[in-house]
Amino acid sequence: MARFVRLAALGAAAALLVGGCSGASEDGKDDKAGERSPTAPPSTGDSPATTALPASLTGQKLDWGRCGSTADSPAPGREWQCTNLRTPLDWSRPDGPTIDLALVRAKARGGDRIGSLLFNFGGPGGSGVSALPGFASTVSSLRERYDLVSWDPRGVGASEGVRCRSNKEIEAAESIDATPDTPAEEQAYLADATDFGKGCRKAAGPLLAHVSTTDTARDMDLMRQVLGDAKTHYFGMSYGTELGGVYAHLFPQHVGRVVLDAVVDPTADTVGHAENQTLGFQRALDDYLKSTGQDPEKGTRKIAALLDRIDAHPLPTSSARELTQTLAVTGIILPLYSESGWPTLTSALDAAEEGDGSELLELADSYNERNSAGKYGTTAHSQRVISCLDDKQRPTLQETKASLARFEKISPVFGDFLGWDTAGWCHDWPVAGQFDTPEVSAPRAAPILLVGNTGDPATPYEGARRMADELGKGVGVLLTWKGEGHGAYGNGSSCVDSAVDAYLLKGTVPKDGKVCS
């Protein structure tokens, strides 16, 4: 089972490699800068944001040193330093047991340093320690005045990362039909979800109740204090925009220069997110089909028919594995994250029409972080433990089946998969979810720059406007790019890049509603 909601933007772009303006200004001044049961009540975030923390946390000295390799990437160059930050396991008990968070940084090159610029690349579940060095060339201009800093959030990678299944168990689960057609397939689908939750509970232990977005937002503010910054300067992408909104709500007085790119809709619940993404990916598919000279409606029907055939008869591949319908949908999704992936999608679909599923399987494996040796990454595991602690909604089998017609009307290709996902993703989860929708209102915060891409498949453009409204008047400033792909900054628009750079480096806030075409 795989979920497409909130996929890390950078992870999607990297995976594709296997296949082939005036504005208003603000004042312009720079800001210088114990064990619990696995099913214990989760951290709720109800304790005041201003509660004094013990000096053992706020006064800790970080021991920066050379970075080693990670499970996801080799060791970066000498300019990168790594360390661990100690933070409470349970934020309602800041003087209780602690966990370590892995951090990475590259120090500012210029002399006029503003402070630290934190990055979260999305997911939830994406590793910032692995991702930031690979993103450095895109944000090289920002390093003139900022220390570039990222981290593995709690439950991710080197920060108490959770692995809920073995490689063999993951591969075996790929045979489970994620769009069940019979009562037996429905039973197997939900049983697999229950089994996954049990594996996460066993692997995570007490941590399972303390990996929420609220917990991570509180970690960010501790990070600010330990790094010596008066304000939090932050660049969040995809799910990282939700994290940024939650941080702004909890700590509005500490908001510095914050950019949220590929913005998650904070007003959408679990089902709403699935509907939004169904619409977003269908829009991207329509644009892809138009680029190949096909009628979108006819092209969509052709792909849907192909998926139906694969559901009945999985395709052979160049390996011993077969391409199932679920893997085929995953393989189609991945190249839609970037316009540069569209030729790869054409080749893979053509091969599948001829009866060869090898190329779609390769794309699906890239999304699922499966390497040639059959080993899988753990981003999907972390993504699930975080989102299922965040999301209170648990649609029943009956509710999901009643909604499928609505999903399929939005997209005959993606609707069935994303509709069923609402029932399976957090089914029978060991810990209750925290909220229906995240609270992001931040009426006292400094202006926050939101970048929305009209062609974004994973976080549809409408979410950026809704985030701006929820943050509050005068806080959310919307910059629109009429482009394609997941995210905008660094994706080829000099208009977007210059506006974001001017905001982060000079404090120049673009006019709300500015459009880059």
C-alpha positions in Angstrom: 0.0 0.0 0.0 1.4 3.4 -0.9 0.0 6.9 -0.3 0.6 9.8 -2.6 -0.7 12.5 -0.3 2.2 14.9 0.8 5.0 13.1 -1.0 8.3 14.9 -0.4 8.8 17.3 -3.3 12.5 16.7 -3.6 12.2 12.9 -3.2 9.9 12.8 -6.2 12.2 14.9 -8.4 15.2 12.8 -7.4 13.4 9.6 -8.2 12.6 10.7 -11.7 16.3 10.7 -12.5 16.2 7.0 -12.8 14.2 7.4 -16.0 15.7 9.6 -17.8 7.9 41.1 -11.2 7.7 44.1 -8.7 6.6 44.0 -5.1 5.9 45.9 -1.9 8.6 46.0 0.8 8.4 45.8 4.5 10.8 47.8 6.7 13.7 45.9 5.2 15.6 45.4 8.5 17.3 42.1 9.0 16.6 39.9 12.0 19.9 39.0 13.5 20.2 36.8 14.7 10.9 7.8 30.8 9.1 4.8 29.1 5.5 4.9 28.2 3.0 2.5 26.7 2.9 2.3 22.9 -0.7 3.2 23.1 -0.3 6.0 25.6 -2.3 9.2 24.8 -0.5 11.2 22.1 1.0 14.6 22.7 -1.8 17.0 22.1 0.0 20.3 22.0 -2.3 21.8 24.6 0.5 23.0 26.9 1.3 26.7 26.4 3.8 27.5 23.7 5.5 29.8 26.1 6.1 27.3 28.9 9.7 27.6 30.2 11.9 24.7 29.1 14.6 23.3 31.3 18.1 24.7 30.8 19.3 21.2 30.0 17.4 21.5 26.7 17.7 25.2 25.8 21.3 25.5 26.9 22.6 22.4 25.2 25.7 22.9 23.0 25.6 21.2 19.7 28.7 19.1 18.7 29.0 19.7 15.0 31.2 17.4 13.1 31.8 15.6 9.7 28.7 13.9 8.3 28.7 10.2 7.6 26.7 8.4 5.0 23.0 7.6 5.6 20.7 4.8 4.5 19.6 7.1 1.7 22.8 8.8 0.5 26.5 8.9 0.7 28.4 11.3 3.0 28.2 14.9 1.7 31.3 17.0 1.2 33.4 18.7 3.9 31.3 21.9 3.9 28.5 19.9 5.6 28.4 19.4 9.3 26.1 17.1 11.3 25.1 16.8 14.9 22.2 15.7 17.2 19.7 17.8 19.1 18.2 16.5 22.3 14.4 17.0 22.6 11.6 15.7 24.9 9.9 12.5 23.9 6.7 13.9 25.2 6.3 17.7 25.0 3.8 17.6 27.9 6.7 16.4 30.0 9.7 18.5 28.9 11.7 17.4 31.8 11.1 13.7 31.1 12.7 11.2 28.7 14.4 12.6 25.6 15.1 11.5 22.1 17.8 12.7 19.6 17.1 14.5 16.3 19.7 14.4 13.5 20.7 17.8 12.1 22.8 18.9 9.1 24.0 22.3 8.1 26.3 24.3 5.8 27.4 27.6 7.3 26.7 30.9 5.6 29.4 32.0 3.2 28.9 35.8 3.4 29.7 38.1 6.3 26.2 39.7 6.6 24.6 36.6 8.2 20.9 36.7 9.0 20.7 33.5 10.9 19.7 29.9 10.2 17.3 28.9 7.5 15.5 25.6 8.3 14.2 23.3 5.5 11.6 20.6 5.5 11.2 18.8 2.2 7.8 17.2 2.8 6.4 13.7 3.2 5.7 13.6 6.1 8.6 11.3 6.4 11.2 12.9 4.2 14.8 13.0 5.5 16.2 16.5 5.6 19.7 15.2 6.5 19.8 13.3 3.2 17.9 15.8 1.1 19.5 19.2 1.9 23.0 18.5 0.5 21.4 17.5 -2.8 19.3 20.7 -2.8 22.2 23.0 -2.0 22.9 24.1 -5.6 19.2 25.2 -6.0 19.5 27.4 -2.8 23.1 28.5 -3.2 22.2 32.2 -3.3 20.5 31.8 0.1 23.7 30.5 1.7 25.3 33.9 1.3 23.3 35.1 4.3 22.0 32.0 6.0 23.3 28.8 7.6 21.3 26.2 5.6 19.9 23.7 8.2 17.7 20.7 8.0 16.9 17.7 10.1 15.2 14.3 10.2 12.0 14.9 12.1 11.1 12.6 15.0 10.3 9.1 13.6 12.3 9.7 10.4 15.7 8.4 9.2 18.4 9.0 11.8 15.9 10.6 14.3 14.4 7.4 15.8 13.3 6.4 12.3 10.5 3.8 12.3 10.6 0.6 10.1 7.4 -1.3 10.3 8.2 -4.2 8.0 11.1 -6.2 6.6 12.0 -6.0 2.9 10.4 -9.4 2.2 7.2 -8.4 4.0 7.0 -5.2 2.0 7.4 -7.0 -1.3 4.8 -9.6 -0.3 2.4 -6.8 0.5 2.7 -5.5 -3.0 0.5 -8.3 -4.1 -2.4 -6.9 -2.0 -5.0 -5.2 -4.3 -5.3 -1.6 -3.2 -8.5 -1.3 -5.1 -10.4 -4.4 -4.0 -13.1 -5.8 -6.2 -14.4 -8.7 -4.1 -15.2 -9.3 -0.4 -12.1 -11.5 -0.1 -9.9 -8.7 -1.6 -11.5 -6.2 0.8 -10.8 -8.4 3.8 -7.2 -8.9 2.6 -6.7 -5.1 2.1 -7.9 -4.2 5.6 -6.0 -7.1 7.2 -2.8 -5.9 5.6 -3.5 -2.4 7.1 -4.0 -3.9 10.5 -0.8 -5.8 10.2 1.2 -2.8 9.2 -0.1 -0.8 12.2 0.9 -3.7 14.5 4.4 -3.7 13.0 4.7 0.1 13.6 3.6 -0.3 17.2 6.2 -2.9 17.8 9.0 -1.0 16.0 8.2 2.5 17.5 7.1 1.6 21.0 6.5 4.8 23.1 7.5 7.0 20.2 4.4 6.1 18.2 2.2 8.5 20.3 4.7 11.4 19.9 5.5 11.9 16.2 2.8 14.4 15.4 3.2 17.6 13.4 2.6 19.5 16.6 5.5 17.7 18.3 7.8 18.5 15.4 6.7 22.2 15.4 7.7 22.3 19.1 11.0 20.7 18.2 11.6 23.5 15.6 11.2 26.1 18.3 13.7 24.4 20.5 16.0 24.2 17.5 15.7 27.9 17.1 16.7 28.6 20.6 19.7 26.2 20.6 20.9 27.6 17.3 20.8 31.1 18.8 18.2 32.6 16.5 15.7 35.2 17.7 13.3 34.3 14.9 12.7 31.1 12.9 13.4 31.5 9.2 12.0 28.5 7.4 11.5 27.0 3.9 8.8 24.3 3.9 7.7 22.3 0.8 4.7 20.1 0.4 3.8 18.6 3.8 6.5 21.0 5.1 4.0 23.8 4.4 1.5 22.3 6.9 4.3 22.0 9.4 5.1 25.7 8.8 1.5 26.7 9.3 1.3 24.7 12.6 4.5 26.3 13.8 3.2 29.8 13.0 0.0 29.1 15.0 1.9 27.9 18.0 4.7 30.5 17.9 3.5 33.5 15.9 5.9 35.8 17.8 8.9 33.8 16.6 8.0 33.7 12.9 10.8 35.3 10.8 11.0 34.9 7.0 9.0 31.9 6.1 8.4 30.5 2.6 5.8 27.7 2.0 6.0 26.2 -1.5 3.6 23.6 -2.9 1.0 24.4 -0.2 -1.1 21.8 1.5 -4.8 22.7 2.0 -5.2 23.1 5.8 -9.0 23.1 5.5 -9.1 19.6 4.1 -9.6 16.5 6.2 -8.4 13.0 5.3 -11.1 12.5 2.6 -10.7 16.1 1.4 -7.0 15.7 0.9 -7.7 12.5 -1.1 -10.2 14.3 -3.3 -7.9 17.3 -3.8 -5.1 15.0 -5.0 -7.4 13.0 -7.2 -8.3 16.3 -8.9 -4.6 17.5 -9.0 -3.3 14.3 -10.6 -6.1 14.2 -13.1 -5.3 17.8 -14.1 -1.6 16.9 -14.5 -2.6 13.8 -16.6 -4.8 16.0 -18.8 -2.0 18.5 -19.3 0.4 15.6 -20.1 -2.1 14.1 -22.6 -2.6 17.5 -24.3 1.2 17.8 -24.7 1.2 14.5 -26.6 -1.6 15.7 -28.9 -4.2 13.4 -27.3 -7.7 14.4 -26.2 -7.6 14.2 -22.4 -10.9 12.5 -22.0 -10.1 9.8 -24.6 -6.6 9.4 -23.3 -7.8 9.0 -19.7 -10.3 6.3 -20.8 -7.5 4.5 -22.6 -5.3 4.5 -19.5 -8.2 3.4 -17.3 -8.9 0.5 -19.6 -5.2 -0.5 -19.5 -5.3 -0.5 -15.7 -8.4 -2.7 -15.7 -6.7 -5.2 -17.9 -3.6 -5.2 -15.6 -6.0 -5.7 -12.6 -7.3 -8.9 -14.2 -4.0 -10.0 -15.6 -0.7 -8.5 -14.2 1.9 -7.8 -16.8 5.2 -9.6 -17.0 8.4 -7.7 -16.6 12.1 -8.2 -17.3 12.5 -9.4 -13.7 10.7 -12.2 -12.0 8.1 -9.8 -10.6 4.8 -8.9 -12.2 3.3 -5.4 -12.6 0.1 -5.3 -10.7 -2.6 -2.6 -11.0 -1.4 -1.0 -7.8 2.2 -0.8 -9.0 1.1 0.4 -12.4 -0.9 3.4 -10.8 2.2 4.2 -8.7 4.4 4.1 -11.8 2.0 6.5 -13.6 1.9 8.9 -10.7 5.6 9.4 -10.3 6.4 11.1 -13.7 3.5 13.5 -13.2 5.4 15.2 -10.4 7.6 17.0 -13.0 7.0 18.0 -16.6 10.5 16.6 -17.3 9.1 13.1 -16.5 6.4 13.2 -19.2 8.6 11.5 -21.9 9.4 8.7 -19.5 5.6 8.2 -18.9 5.0 8.0 -22.6 7.6 5.3 -23.0 6.3 3.3 -20.0 2.7 3.5 -21.1 3.6 2.5 -24.7 5.5 -0.5 -23.4 2.6 -1.5 -21.1 0.2 -1.4 -24.0 2.5 -3.8 -25.8 2.3 -6.2 -22.8 5.6 -5.2 -21.0 5.3 -3.8 -17.5 9.1 -3.3 -16.9 9.2 0.5 -17.3 6.2 1.1 -15.1 7.6 -1.2 -12.5 10.9 0.6 -12.5 9.0 3.9 -11.9 7.0 2.3 -9.1 10.1 1.0 -7.5 11.6 4.5 -7.6 8.6 5.9 -5.8 8.6 3.0 -3.3 12.4 3.4 -2.7 13.2 -0.1 -3.8 16.7 -0.6 -5.0 18.1 -3.3 -7.4 18.9 -5.5 -4.4 15.3 -5.6 -3.3 15.8 -3.3 -0.3 13.2 -0.7 0.5 13.5 2.8 2.1 11.4 3.7 5.1 9.9 7.1 4.1 6.4 5.5 3.6 6.6 4.0 7.1 7.5 7.3 8.7 4.8 9.0 6.5 2.2 6.7 7.8 3.0 6.9 11.5 3.0 10.7 11.4 -0.1 11.2 9.3 -2.1 8.6 11.3 -1.2 10.4 14.5 -2.2 13.7 13.0 -5.4 12.7 11.3 -8.4 11.9 13.5 -10.7 10.8 10.6 -11.0 7.0 10.1 -13.4 6.3 7.3 -15.1 3.0 7.5 -15.4 0.4 4.8 -19.0 1.3 4.2 -18.3 5.1 4.1 -15.4 4.5 1.6 -17.4 2.4 -0.7 -20.2 5.0 -0.7 -17.7 7.6 -1.8 -16.0 5.7 -4.6 -18.4 6.9 -7.3 -17.5 10.5 -6.4 -13.8 9.8 -6.6 -14.1 7.9 -9.9 -16.0 10.8 -11.4 -13.1 13.1 -10.6 -10.6 10.7 -12.1 -11.2 7.3 -13.7 -7.5 6.7 -13.4 -6.7 7.8 -9.8 -10.1 8.0 -8.1 -10.5 4.4 -7.2 -7.0 4.1 -5.7 -7.1 7.3 -3.7 -10.7 6.7 -2.6 -9.8 3.2 -1.2 -6.7 4.7 0.4 -9.0 6.7 2.8 -10.2 3.4 4.3 -6.9 1.5 4.4 -4.2 4.1 5.4 -5.0 4.4 9.1 -7.4 1.4 9.5 -7.2 -0.1 13.0 -4.3 2.2 13.9 -2.9 1.7 17.4 -3.0 5.4 18.4 -5.9 7.8 18.0 -5.5 10.8 15.6 -5.3 14.3 16.9 -7.3 16.6 14.6 -9.7 16.7 11.7 -7.8 19.6 10.2 -4.6 21.4 11.5 -4.9 24.8 13.2 -2.7 27.3 11.3 -4.2 30.7 12.2 -1.4 33.1 13.1 -2.9 36.6 13.3 0.1 38.1 15.1 2.8 36.6 12.8 5.0 38.4 10.3 4.1 38.0 6.6 4.5 34.5 5.3 5.2 33.9 1.6 3.0 31.2 0.0 4.0 29.9 -3.5 1.2 28.2 -5.4 1.7 26.4 -8.7 -1.4 26.1 -10.9 -0.2 22.8 -12.4 0.8 21.2 -9.1 -0.5 17.6 -9.1 0.1 16.7 -5.4 -0.9 19.9 -3.6 -3.4 21.5 -5.9 -3.2 25.3 -6.3 -6.4 26.0 -4.3 -4.6 24.9 -1.1 -2.3 28.0 -1.3 -5.2 30.4 -1.2 -6.9 28.5 1.6 -3.7 28.5 3.6 -3.4 32.3 3.1 -7.0 32.8 4.4 -6.4 30.5 7.4 -3.2 32.2 8.4 -5.0 35.5 8.6 -5.3 38.8 7.0 -1.9 40.4 6.3 0.0 37.2 7.2 -0.4 34.9 4.2 1.0 36.5 1.0 0.2 34.5 -2.1 2.6 34.3 -5.1 1.2 32.3 -8.1 3.2 30.5 -10.7 1.4 29.3 -13.9 3.5 26.2 -14.3 3.7 22.4 -14.1 5.0 20.0 -11.5 5.2 19.8 -7.7 6.5 23.0 -6.3 7.7 26.2 -7.9 11.0 27.4 -6.5 14.0 26.1 -8.5 11.7 24.7 -11.2 12.6 27.1 -14.0 10.8 30.3 -13.2 13.2 33.2 -12.7 10.2 35.3 -11.6 9.4 32.9 -8.7 13.1 32.5 -7.7 13.8 36.2 -7.7 10.7 37.0 -5.6 11.5 34.3 -3.1 15.2 35.3 -2.9 14.3 39.0 -2.4 12.0 38.1 0.4 14.4 35.8 2.2 17.6 37.8 1.6 16.3 41.4 1.7 12.9 41.2 3.5 11.1 42.4 0.4 7.5 41.0 0.6 5.9 40.6 -2.9 2.5 42.1 -3.5 -0.2 39.7 -2.4 -1.6 38.1 -5.6 1.5 38.5 -7.7 1.5 36.1 -10.7 4.5 34.6 -12.5 3.5 33.2 -15.9 
